């Protein structure tokens, strides 16, 4: 039997109430050269029976029954069974437009440089969609071309996972799905990007994304703000924060390998140093104080506990934004052994203070920290764009000298 071009990974758990809608939308696809790997993750309702009935009438559907192990093992089981050139994600409670897979496969066929693509999405039912989800929807749907997604990849995950179609070989090359204690979808997208892959989104809404109060992203600690920060800093350490030999680093250096040929391990980056000034007490014992400014949760920081080779291997960071977003990133940077050179802020009450031992300086002083990676760490898109403009005007290159985070 010949292999299909597309393998759809459909993890299901207790989805009997909604999976019929997902099935109907897959049966209505204009692209038909696909297989479905439907994983029943230990459902206690009628999900398994619905999947088996679907498989009985459609030979493209394979049902994989597993104990209740969770989303990542279910995805890994589906990926291991996949035979297609491309893999697609679909959630059991979402609805795909009929042209979804035809459009995404056509894009990947036409653009061999793109390793994965998503689509614009729309949450439903609209009355259940919270303000935060609406903001994410607007932001996500503004990212279409690879340059858009690369620019904002450390703001949030720039591809909605249920809308993903990717080259299976590329996914396997970076290690497939794993559970590092933070969002598995964002982790995969960041590894694809770090390996040199280009990412894109279709300009049409091709997935309707169901909003539910019991969604995994609302209830699982792996999707908490702290977990997202850990994920972002981990991948920054292995890419933009890596110090190039004899220099300060550059645009997307190749990530460290775990020896298996697939990026993804927590191996330290290559040694090197930039020409930034020493951050003074910013990386010494006892610097986990906020210089009089209250930190927004997260506990005390003890950066001295992760010094040594890890510190020498990375560029220092300058955090532009001494508010809650910037402080949260600073704490995680220090926890992961990244030297903190300075904060940049406009507030005259903060300038001249020290936060976590690092000085707070005005934007006019940014030139002192050439060689560091500047993080535009603010929550507002408008403020983010203002920081981008200021850094660009100062001669800093986005994606090499600075990056936006949130």
C-alpha positions in Angstrom: 0.0 0.0 0.0 1.4 3.4 -1.0 2.0 6.0 1.7 -0.3 9.0 1.8 1.2 12.4 1.4 -0.3 13.7 4.7 -0.6 12.1 8.1 -3.1 13.8 10.5 -2.3 13.4 14.2 -5.6 13.4 16.1 -5.1 12.9 19.9 -8.4 12.3 21.7 -9.4 11.9 25.3 -13.1 12.0 26.5 -14.0 13.9 23.4 -17.3 12.2 22.5 -19.2 15.5 22.8 -17.1 17.2 20.1 -15.2 14.7 18.0 -18.1 14.3 15.6 -17.6 17.9 14.4 -13.9 17.3 13.9 -14.5 14.1 12.0 -17.1 15.7 9.7 -14.7 18.5 8.9 -12.0 16.0 8.0 -14.3 14.0 5.8 -15.2 17.2 4.0 -11.6 18.0 3.0 -10.9 18.7 -0.7 -7.5 17.2 -0.2 -8.0 13.5 0.1 -4.5 11.9 0.1 -4.3 11.6 3.8 -4.3 9.1 6.7 -5.6 9.9 10.2 -3.8 8.6 13.3 -6.6 8.9 15.9 -5.1 8.2 19.3 -7.6 7.3 22.0 -5.8 8.3 25.2 -7.6 6.2 27.7 -11.0 7.8 27.2 -13.7 7.0 29.7 -16.7 8.1 27.6 -17.8 7.0 24.1 -14.8 8.4 22.2 -13.2 5.1 21.4 -16.5 3.7 19.9 -16.9 6.8 17.7 -13.3 6.5 16.4 -13.7 2.8 15.7 -17.0 3.4 13.8 -15.2 6.1 11.7 -12.3 3.7 11.0 -14.8 1.0 9.9 -16.2 3.2 7.2 -13.0 5.0 6.1 -9.8 2.9 5.5 -7.7 6.0 5.8 -8.4 6.1 9.6 -6.3 4.1 12.0 -7.2 4.1 15.7 -4.4 3.7 18.3 -5.6 2.8 21.8 -3.3 3.7 24.6 -3.6 4.0 28.4 -4.3 7.4 29.8 -0.8 8.9 29.4 -1.3 12.4 28.3 -1.1 14.6 25.2 2.7 14.3 24.5 2.8 10.5 24.6 -0.3 10.4 22.4 1.3 12.7 19.9 4.5 10.7 20.0 2.5 7.5 19.3 0.8 9.1 16.3 4.0 10.5 14.9 5.7 7.1 15.2 2.9 5.5 13.2 2.8 8.3 10.6 3.8 7.5 7.0 3.1 10.7 5.2 5.6 13.2 3.7 3.8 15.8 5.8 2.2 15.7 9.3 -0.8 17.7 10.3 -2.2 18.5 13.7 -5.9 18.5 14.5 -7.6 18.6 17.9 -10.7 16.5 18.6 -12.8 19.5 19.3 -11.8 21.8 16.5 -13.2 22.3 13.0 -11.2 22.6 9.8 -12.4 24.5 6.7 -12.7 22.1 3.6 -9.7 23.8 1.8 -7.4 23.6 4.8 -5.1 20.8 3.9 -5.2 21.5 0.2 -4.0 25.0 0.8 -1.3 24.1 3.3 0.2 21.2 1.3 0.2 23.5 -1.8 2.2 26.1 0.2 4.7 23.5 1.3 5.0 22.1 -2.2 5.6 25.6 -3.7 8.0 26.8 -1.0 10.6 24.1 -0.1 12.3 26.5 2.3 9.3 26.4 4.6 9.3 23.5 7.0 6.0 24.1 8.7 3.0 26.3 8.2 -0.2 27.2 10.1 -3.2 29.2 9.2 -5.2 32.1 10.5 -7.6 30.9 13.2 -10.8 31.9 14.8 -11.8 31.0 18.3 -15.4 29.8 18.8 -18.0 30.1 20.3 -17.3 33.8 20.4 -19.2 34.4 23.6 -16.8 32.1 25.4 -13.6 33.8 24.1 -11.8 35.8 26.8 -9.9 39.0 26.1 -6.5 37.4 26.3 -7.5 34.8 23.7 -8.8 37.6 21.4 -5.5 39.4 21.8 -3.6 36.2 20.9 -5.9 35.6 17.9 -5.2 39.1 16.6 -1.5 38.8 17.1 -1.3 35.3 15.6 -3.4 36.3 12.6 -1.0 39.2 11.9 1.9 36.8 11.2 1.9 35.4 7.7 5.3 35.5 6.0 8.4 33.7 7.5 10.0 37.1 8.4 6.9 37.9 10.5 7.0 34.6 12.4 10.8 34.7 12.9 10.6 38.3 14.2 8.0 37.5 16.9 8.9 33.9 17.7 9.9 34.7 21.3 6.8 36.7 21.9 4.5 33.7 21.7 4.1 30.5 19.7 3.6 31.9 16.1 1.8 28.9 14.8 -1.4 27.6 16.4 -0.6 23.9 17.0 -4.0 22.5 15.9 -3.4 24.4 12.6 0.1 23.0 12.0 1.2 21.1 8.9 5.0 20.3 8.8 7.4 18.2 6.9 7.7 14.9 8.8 11.4 14.6 8.1 12.1 18.0 9.6 10.0 17.1 12.7 11.9 13.8 13.2 15.2 15.5 12.6 14.7 17.8 15.6 13.6 15.0 17.9 9.8 15.0 17.4 7.5 15.6 20.4 8.9 15.8 23.9 7.8 16.8 27.3 10.3 19.2 28.9 7.8 20.7 31.3 6.6 23.5 29.1 4.3 23.7 26.0 5.2 20.8 23.7 3.9 22.7 20.6 6.0 25.8 21.2 9.0 23.7 22.0 8.7 21.9 18.7 8.2 25.1 16.7 11.3 26.7 18.4 13.4 23.6 17.6 12.3 23.7 13.9 13.2 27.4 13.8 16.5 26.9 15.6 17.5 24.2 13.0 17.2 26.8 10.3 13.6 26.1 9.2 11.3 28.8 7.9 7.8 29.0 9.2 4.7 30.6 7.7 0.9 31.0 8.1 -1.8 30.8 5.5 -3.6 34.2 5.1 -7.0 32.6 5.4 -8.9 31.4 8.5 -8.8 27.6 7.9 -9.2 26.4 11.5 -11.9 27.1 14.0 -10.4 26.7 17.4 -12.8 25.7 20.2 -12.6 27.7 23.4 -13.4 25.7 26.5 -12.7 26.4 30.2 -11.3 22.9 30.6 -8.7 23.2 27.7 -5.3 21.7 28.6 -3.7 25.1 28.1 -6.0 26.5 30.8 -5.5 23.7 33.4 -2.0 22.2 32.9 1.0 23.8 34.7 3.1 23.2 31.6 1.2 26.1 30.0 1.6 28.6 32.8 3.4 31.9 32.2 6.4 30.7 34.2 6.6 27.6 32.0 6.4 29.7 28.8 9.3 31.9 30.2 11.4 28.8 30.9 10.8 27.6 27.4 11.7 30.9 25.8 14.9 31.4 27.9 16.0 27.8 27.3 15.8 28.3 23.5 17.3 31.8 23.6 20.3 30.3 25.5 20.8 27.8 22.7 20.4 30.2 19.8 20.5 34.0 20.0 22.3 34.1 23.4 25.0 31.7 22.3 28.3 33.5 22.1 30.2 32.9 18.9 33.8 31.9 19.2 35.8 35.1 19.6 32.7 37.3 19.4 29.4 38.2 20.8 27.1 35.9 18.9 25.0 36.5 15.8 21.8 35.6 14.1 20.4 32.1 15.0 23.6 30.1 15.5 23.1 26.3 15.2 21.7 25.0 18.5 23.7 22.7 20.7 23.2 19.0 20.1 22.6 16.2 22.5 24.8 13.9 20.5 21.9 12.1 18.8 21.9 14.4 15.8 18.8 16.1 17.0 18.9 19.5 18.7 17.2 19.6 22.0 19.5 18.8 24.9 20.4 21.2 27.7 24.1 21.1 26.7 25.8 24.4 27.2 26.5 26.7 24.2 30.0 27.3 22.8 32.2 29.7 24.8 32.8 33.3 23.9 32.2 36.8 25.2 31.0 40.1 23.9 32.3 43.6 24.6 29.7 44.6 27.1 30.8 46.2 30.4 30.8 43.9 33.4 27.4 44.0 35.1 28.9 44.6 38.5 27.0 42.8 41.2 24.4 41.6 38.8 25.6 38.0 38.8 27.1 37.8 42.3 25.7 36.1 45.3 23.1 38.0 47.2 22.0 40.0 44.2 18.5 38.6 44.2 17.2 41.9 45.5 15.1 44.3 43.5 16.8 47.5 44.4 13.6 48.8 46.1 11.3 47.7 43.3 9.0 44.8 44.1 9.3 41.8 41.8 6.1 40.4 40.4 6.2 37.0 42.0 8.6 34.2 41.3 10.5 34.3 44.6 14.1 35.3 45.3 16.7 34.9 42.6 20.2 33.5 43.4 22.1 33.9 40.2 25.4 33.0 41.9 24.2 29.4 42.1 24.5 28.8 38.3 27.8 30.5 37.5 30.9 28.9 35.9 31.0 27.4 32.4 27.4 28.1 31.7 27.9 31.8 32.3 31.0 31.9 30.1 29.1 30.2 27.3 26.5 32.9 26.7 26.2 36.5 25.8 25.0 38.9 28.5 21.5 40.1 28.2 20.1 43.7 28.4 16.4 43.7 29.4 14.5 46.7 27.9 11.6 47.1 30.2 11.8 47.1 34.0 8.1 46.2 34.5 6.5 42.8 35.3 7.5 41.3 31.9 11.1 42.4 32.1 11.5 41.4 35.7 10.0 38.0 35.0 12.5 37.4 32.1 15.4 38.7 34.2 14.7 36.2 36.9 14.5 33.3 34.5 17.7 34.5 32.7 19.6 34.4 35.9 18.2 31.1 36.9 19.4 29.6 33.6 22.9 31.1 34.0 22.6 34.1 31.7 24.5 37.3 32.9 22.3 40.3 33.2 24.1 43.4 32.1 21.4 46.0 32.6 17.8 47.1 32.4 16.7 49.9 30.1 13.7 51.9 31.1 12.1 55.3 30.5 10.9 55.8 34.0 13.1 58.4 35.7 12.2 56.9 39.1 13.8 53.6 38.1 16.9 54.9 36.2 19.9 54.8 38.5 18.4 52.0 40.6 19.5 48.4 40.5 17.3 45.4 40.0 18.7 42.0 40.7 22.1 43.7 40.9 21.9 45.1 37.4 21.8 48.9 36.8 18.7 50.5 35.3 19.8 52.9 32.6 18.1 55.2 30.1 17.7 54.4 26.4 20.5 56.9 25.6 22.9 54.5 27.4 22.1 51.4 25.2 25.4 51.9 23.3 27.4 50.9 26.4 26.1 47.4 26.0 27.1 46.5 22.4 27.6 42.8 22.2 24.8 41.9 24.6 21.5 40.6 23.4 18.8 43.2 24.1 15.3 41.8 25.0 12.4 44.1 24.2 10.5 42.8 27.2 7.1 44.6 27.3 3.5 43.4 27.1 2.1 46.0 24.8 2.6 45.6 21.0 2.7 49.4 20.7 5.6 49.7 23.2 7.3 46.7 21.6 7.3 48.5 18.3 8.7 51.7 19.9 11.6 49.7 21.3 12.2 48.1 18.0 12.3 51.5 16.3 14.7 52.9 18.9 17.1 49.9 18.8 17.0 49.9 15.0 17.8 53.6 14.9 20.8 52.9 17.2 22.1 50.4 14.7 21.0 47.2 16.5 19.8 44.4 14.2 16.6 42.5 15.1 17.2 38.8 15.2 20.9 39.2 15.9 21.4 42.1 18.4 17.9 42.3 19.8 14.7 40.3 20.0 11.2 41.0 21.2 9.9 38.8 24.1 6.7 38.8 26.2 
